[in-house]
Amino acid sequence: MKYLHTMVRVTDLDRSIAFYEALGLEVVRRKEVPEGRFTLIFMAAPGDEAAQIELTHNWDTEEYEGGRNFGHVAYAVDDIYAKCQKLMDAGITINRPPRDGFMAFVRSPDGISVELLQSGERLPPREPWASMENIGSW
């Protein structure tokens, strides 16, 4: 077996693409399916197309709750502090700051929890991250 992708349903395609681009992902494929009334966007980190996220945008309005969502997706990052700063600069809330130099959580515009993990060894704690409080749920 081979891992292909994780699918999340999104309500605002442009906003969602901008969120995942701020994380560092790029669009690798787009598929419009007029007969099914949906659009698929596949995104991946540069150089790692084996691990993709599929954004599914159903053209008809629908609210997603309960079993239509899931826990989180996770990505390793080279510098968790730099990534979180870039996300904050893009207006994205850091729900669980990387106080430990290893793990942080953010949420997509559709409430999907995204875990960021420091690649390799954890970084030494540093401010402002070490004293930041959690915001909302993650």
C-alpha positions in Angstrom: 0.0 0.0 0.0 1.0 3.6 -0.6 -0.2 6.7 1.1 -1.9 9.0 -1.5 -3.5 12.0 0.3 -5.7 13.4 3.0 -9.0 14.9 1.9 -10.7 17.9 3.6 -13.9 19.5 2.6 -13.6 23.3 2.3 -16.2 26.0 2.0 -14.1 28.8 0.5 -11.6 27.4 -2.0 -9.5 30.6 -2.5 -9.2 31.2 1.3 -8.3 27.6 1.9 -5.6 27.6 -0.9 -4.1 30.8 0.6 -4.0 29.1 4.1 -2.2 26.0 2.8 0.1 28.1 0.7 1.0 30.1 3.8 1.9 26.7 5.4 4.3 26.2 2.5 2.3 23.9 0.2 1.9 24.3 -3.5 -0.9 23.4 -5.8 0.2 20.3 -7.8 -3.1 19.5 -9.5 -6.6 20.9 -10.0 -9.6 19.0 -11.3 -13.0 20.5 -12.0 -15.9 18.1 -12.1 -19.0 20.0 -13.4 -21.2 16.9 -13.5 -20.5 16.2 -9.8 -20.5 19.9 -9.0 -17.2 19.9 -7.2 -13.6 21.0 -7.5 -10.5 19.1 -6.3 -7.2 20.8 -5.5 -4.2 18.7 -4.6 -1.4 20.4 -2.7 2.0 19.2 -1.4 5.2 20.5 0.1 7.8 21.3 -2.5 9.8 18.1 -3.3 7.3 15.9 -1.4 4.4 15.2 -3.8 4.0 11.8 -2.2 2.2 13.4 0.8 -0.7 15.4 -0.6 -3.7 17.1 0.8 -6.9 17.2 -1.3 -9.1 20.2 -0.9 -12.6 19.2 -2.0 -14.9 22.1 -2.7 -18.6 21.1 -3.3 -20.3 23.9 -5.3 -23.5 23.5 -3.4 -23.6 25.0 0.1 -23.3 22.5 2.9 -22.2 22.7 6.6 -19.7 20.1 7.7 -19.9 18.8 11.2 -19.9 15.6 13.1 -18.4 12.7 11.2 -17.7 14.8 8.1 -14.4 16.0 9.6 -11.6 14.5 11.5 -8.8 15.2 14.1 -5.9 16.8 12.2 -3.2 16.7 9.5 0.4 17.0 10.4 3.5 18.4 8.7 7.1 18.5 9.7 8.8 21.9 9.3 12.5 22.9 9.2 12.1 25.7 11.8 8.9 25.8 13.8 9.5 29.3 15.1 10.0 30.7 11.6 7.0 28.9 10.3 4.7 30.1 13.1 6.0 33.7 12.7 5.2 33.5 8.9 1.7 32.2 9.6 1.1 35.0 12.2 2.4 37.6 9.7 -0.2 36.2 7.3 -3.0 36.8 9.9 -3.3 33.1 11.0 -3.9 32.4 14.7 -1.5 30.1 16.4 -3.9 28.1 18.5 -1.2 26.1 20.3 2.1 28.0 20.2 5.4 26.1 19.9 6.4 26.7 23.6 8.4 23.5 23.6 10.3 24.2 20.4 8.6 21.1 18.9 4.9 21.3 18.3 2.3 23.9 17.3 -1.3 23.8 16.1 -3.2 26.1 13.8 -6.7 25.8 12.1 -7.7 26.2 8.5 -10.5 28.6 7.5 -12.8 25.5 7.8 -11.7 24.6 11.3 -9.4 21.7 10.3 -6.7 21.3 12.9 -3.1 21.3 11.5 -0.3 20.1 13.6 3.2 21.5 12.9 6.2 19.4 14.2 9.8 20.5 14.3 11.8 18.2 12.0 14.7 16.6 13.8 15.6 17.7 17.3 13.3 20.2 19.1 14.6 23.8 19.2 15.5 25.4 22.5 12.5 27.3 24.0 12.5 31.0 23.1 10.3 34.1 23.4 7.8 35.1 22.5 6.7 31.5 22.0 7.7 30.1 25.4 5.2 32.3 27.3 2.4 32.4 24.8 -1.0 31.1 25.8 -3.2 28.7 23.8 -6.0 30.5 21.8 -9.2 28.6 21.3 -9.2 24.9 20.7 -6.7 22.9 18.6 
